[in-house]
């Protein structure tokens, strides 16, 4: 998708929390800056995507980072729970991954007006 922004990938929900809250190996903000947008799968190991959403919203410095759920679930309960826990968008994965990533990049990184990281 030729995304110019750096991309950080973690393997599970607990690692995502560690990264975002600067715990353990992710303590250095120079090496691990906060993201402009967070993509969350609901089916994460260790800490589920829904639990991750709930925990992100507990941190004032993380709550304003746009969070997009990118999942295979079309279950109405999952959609409702994700939005109630603070998701900004809910996208069901399809075979058009490239187009989805480009649309996410265009909207969240170029069109959307973001808060400054230290606006809290």
Secondary structure, DSSP 8 states (H G I E B T S, - for coil): ----S-----SSHHHHHHHHTT-GGG--TTTS---SEEEE-SS-SSS-HHHHHHHHTTSHHHHTSEEEEEES---HHHHHHHHHTT-SEEEE--S-HHHHHHHHIIIIIIIS----TT--
